[in-house]
């Protein structure tokens, strides 16, 4: 009886430890399964986002904005209010400025080149917008020469009234150089390479030979080298 009584507590404690280990093992299995499910869901979500268009987030925000606008419009109409006027109450200054800028860009679009007169007029407007007049120098010159000479007409002879400042001359030089660089940048004519081989008879033949060289040059390089050395069979 004493031996059976002594074995009872140890057996029960081992059973308890085994049950505790099994419970821990089951908890680990549950956590592993949960992490697998979360990882799989994240992989599926990442794959879905990768297949969406690049501007999908912008579309979602746009759709949410339109939905809120429709709800706000319906609420204002139900209360008998002008929804456009109410909308202006909650619109920020930055948003209003962006909308106004967008409207002005649509009313005065750049139609590109249509004629030399239009191009000259557009360039003139661009240069006028860059002018930053010095009102102090303007008023000083006006007082120095008098209004009659300052506001000259066809019958007024004026000499030495205006003198360009070094800053103005430097600004003019910089603007001319910028225009030259812009013309060179957008010029479609390609400069001729004097060191290249002349293997064409006209411009059309030159372009055709360039295409052949681009597609088959790596395959015919050995043949061309042999022909140039005179070792071709």
C-alpha positions as CSV (number, residue, x, y, z in Angstrom):
1,X,0.0,0.0,0.0
2,X,2.8,2.3,0.8
3,X,4.5,1.7,-2.6
4,X,1.2,2.3,-4.4
5,X,0.6,5.4,-2.4
6,X,4.1,6.7,-3.3
7,X,3.6,6.1,-7.0
8,X,0.3,7.9,-7.2
9,X,1.5,11.5,-6.8
10,X,4.5,11.0,-9.2
11,X,2.3,9.4,-11.8
12,X,-0.3,12.3,-11.6
13,X,2.5,14.9,-11.8
14,X,3.9,13.3,-14.9
15,X,0.5,13.2,-16.4
16,X,0.0,16.9,-15.6
17,X,3.4,17.7,-17.2
18,X,2.4,15.7,-20.3
19,X,-0.9,17.5,-20.5
20,X,0.8,20.9,-20.1
21,X,3.3,20.0,-22.9
22,X,0.5,18.9,-25.2
23,X,-1.3,22.2,-24.5
24,X,1.8,24.2,-25.3
25,X,2.4,22.1,-28.5
26,X,-1.2,22.7,-29.5
27,X,-0.9,26.4,-28.9
28,X,2.3,26.5,-31.0
29,X,0.5,24.6,-33.8
30,X,-2.4,27.2,-33.7
31,X,0.1,30.1,-33.8
32,X,1.9,28.5,-36.7
33,X,-1.4,28.0,-38.6
34,X,-2.4,31.6,-37.9
35,X,0.9,32.9,-39.2
36,X,0.6,30.8,-42.3
37,X,-2.9,32.1,-42.9
38,X,-1.8,35.7,-42.4
39,X,1.2,35.3,-44.6
40,X,-0.9,33.7,-47.3
41,X,-3.4,36.5,-47.1
42,X,-0.6,39.1,-47.3
43,X,0.8,37.4,-50.4
44,X,-2.6,37.3,-52.1
45,X,-3.1,41.0,-51.2
46,X,0.4,42.0,-52.5
47,X,-0.3,40.0,-55.8
48,X,-3.6,41.8,-56.2
49,X,-2.0,45.2,-55.7
50,X,0.7,44.4,-58.2
51,X,-1.9,43.6,-60.8
52,X,-3.8,46.9,-60.3
53,X,-3.1,50.0,-62.4
54,X,-0.4,52.3,-61.1
55,X,-2.9,55.1,-60.5
56,X,-5.4,52.8,-58.6
57,X,-4.9,54.7,-55.4
58,X,-5.6,58.0,-57.1
59,X,-8.8,56.4,-58.6
60,X,-9.9,55.3,-55.2
61,X,-9.4,58.7,-53.7
62,X,-11.2,60.3,-56.6
63,X,-14.1,57.8,-56.3
64,X,-14.4,58.5,-52.5
65,X,-14.3,62.3,-53.2
66,X,-17.1,62.0,-55.8
67,X,-19.2,59.8,-53.4
68,X,-18.8,62.3,-50.6
69,X,-19.7,65.2,-53.0
70,X,-22.9,63.4,-54.1
71,X,-23.9,62.7,-50.5
72,X,-23.2,66.4,-49.6
73,X,-25.2,67.6,-52.6
74,X,-28.2,65.4,-51.7
75,X,-28.0,66.6,-48.1
76,X,-28.0,70.3,-49.2
77,X,-30.9,69.8,-51.6
78,X,-32.9,68.1,-48.9
79,X,-32.3,71.1,-46.6
80,X,-33.1,73.6,-49.4
81,X,-29.5,75.0,-49.6
82,X,-27.3,75.9,-52.5
83,X,-24.8,73.0,-52.4
84,X,-22.1,74.9,-54.4
85,X,-22.3,77.8,-52.0
86,X,-22.1,75.5,-49.1
87,X,-19.2,73.6,-50.7
88,X,-17.2,76.8,-50.8
89,X,-17.5,77.2,-47.0
90,X,-15.5,74.0,-46.4
91,X,-13.0,74.4,-49.2
92,X,-9.4,75.3,-48.3
93,X,-7.5,78.1,-49.8
94,X,-4.9,75.7,-51.3
95,X,-7.6,73.6,-53.0
96,X,-9.4,76.7,-54.3
97,X,-6.1,78.0,-55.7
98,X,-5.4,74.7,-57.5
99,X,-8.9,74.6,-59.0
100,X,-8.6,78.2,-60.2
101,X,-5.1,77.5,-61.8
102,X,-6.5,74.4,-63.5
103,X,-9.4,76.4,-65.0
104,X,-7.1,79.2,-66.2
105,X,-4.8,76.6,-67.9
106,X,-7.9,75.2,-69.7
107,X,-9.0,78.6,-70.9
108,X,-5.6,79.5,-72.3
109,X,-4.0,76.3,-73.5
110,X,-0.8,76.1,-75.4
111,X,-1.9,75.0,-78.9
112,X,1.7,74.5,-80.1
113,X,3.0,75.8,-83.4
114,X,0.4,77.1,-85.8
115,X,2.2,80.0,-87.5
116,X,5.3,82.1,-87.1
117,X,3.1,85.0,-86.0
118,X,1.5,83.0,-83.2
119,X,4.8,81.6,-82.1
120,X,6.3,85.2,-81.9
121,X,3.3,86.5,-80.0
122,X,3.5,83.6,-77.5
123,X,7.2,84.2,-77.0
124,X,6.6,87.9,-76.6
125,X,4.0,87.2,-73.8
126,X,6.5,84.8,-72.1
127,X,9.2,87.5,-72.1
128,X,6.8,90.1,-70.8
129,X,5.8,87.9,-67.9
130,X,9.5,87.7,-66.9
131,X,9.9,91.5,-66.8
132,X,10.4,92.8,-63.3
133,X,10.3,96.6,-63.6
134,X,12.3,98.8,-61.2
135,X,9.7,101.4,-60.2
136,X,12.2,103.5,-58.3
137,X,14.5,103.9,-61.3
138,X,11.4,104.5,-63.5
139,X,10.2,107.4,-61.3
140,X,13.7,108.8,-61.0
141,X,14.2,108.9,-64.8
142,X,10.8,110.4,-65.2
143,X,11.6,113.3,-62.8
144,X,15.1,113.8,-64.3
145,X,14.0,114.2,-68.0
146,X,10.5,115.5,-67.5
147,X,7.2,114.2,-68.6
148,X,7.4,115.7,-72.1
149,X,10.6,113.9,-73.0
150,X,9.7,110.8,-70.9
151,X,6.4,110.3,-72.8
152,X,8.0,110.9,-76.2
153,X,6.0,111.0,-79.4
154,X,7.0,110.9,-83.1
155,X,8.0,114.6,-83.0
156,X,10.2,114.3,-79.8
157,X,13.9,113.9,-80.1
158,X,15.4,112.2,-77.1
159,X,19.1,111.3,-76.8
160,X,20.9,109.6,-73.9
161,X,17.8,109.3,-71.7
162,X,18.1,105.6,-71.1
163,X,21.2,103.6,-70.2
164,X,21.1,99.9,-69.8
165,X,22.5,98.6,-66.5
166,X,25.1,95.7,-66.4
167,X,22.5,93.5,-64.8
168,X,20.1,94.1,-67.6
169,X,22.7,93.3,-70.2
170,X,23.8,90.2,-68.4
171,X,20.1,89.1,-68.2
172,X,19.7,89.7,-72.0
173,X,22.9,87.7,-72.7
174,X,21.7,84.8,-70.5
175,X,18.2,84.8,-72.2
176,X,19.8,84.6,-75.7
177,X,22.1,81.7,-74.6
178,X,19.1,79.9,-73.1
179,X,17.2,80.3,-76.4
180,X,20.1,78.9,-78.4
181,X,20.5,75.9,-76.1
182,X,16.8,75.2,-76.4
183,X,16.8,75.4,-80.2
184,X,19.8,73.0,-80.3
185,X,18.0,70.6,-77.9
186,X,14.9,70.4,-80.0
187,X,16.6,70.4,-83.4
188,X,15.8,67.3,-85.5
189,X,18.9,67.6,-87.7
190,X,21.7,65.4,-86.6
191,X,25.3,66.5,-86.9
192,X,27.4,64.6,-89.4
193,X,30.3,62.5,-88.0
194,X,33.3,63.2,-90.1
195,X,35.2,60.2,-88.7
196,X,32.6,57.7,-89.8
197,X,32.9,55.6,-92.9
198,X,31.1,56.8,-96.0
199,X,29.2,53.8,-97.3
200,X,26.1,55.5,-98.7
201,X,25.2,57.5,-101.8
202,X,22.4,59.6,-100.3
203,X,20.6,60.3,-97.0
204,X,18.0,57.6,-97.6
205,X,20.7,55.0,-98.3
206,X,22.5,56.1,-95.2
207,X,19.5,55.5,-93.0
208,X,19.0,52.1,-94.6
209,X,22.6,51.1,-94.0
210,X,22.3,52.2,-90.4
211,X,19.3,49.9,-89.9
212,X,21.2,47.0,-91.4
213,X,24.2,47.7,-89.1
214,X,21.9,47.9,-86.1
215,X,20.3,44.5,-86.7
216,X,23.1,42.5,-88.5
217,X,26.3,44.4,-87.6
218,X,27.4,41.9,-85.0
219,X,27.0,39.0,-87.5
220,X,28.9,40.7,-90.4
221,X,31.7,42.3,-88.4
222,X,34.2,39.5,-89.3
223,X,33.4,39.7,-93.0
224,X,33.8,43.5,-93.1
225,X,37.1,43.2,-91.3
226,X,38.4,40.6,-93.7
227,X,37.3,42.7,-96.7
228,X,39.1,45.7,-95.3
229,X,42.3,43.7,-94.6
230,X,42.1,42.0,-98.0
231,X,42.1,38.5,-96.4
232,X,38.5,37.6,-97.4
233,X,38.2,34.2,-99.2
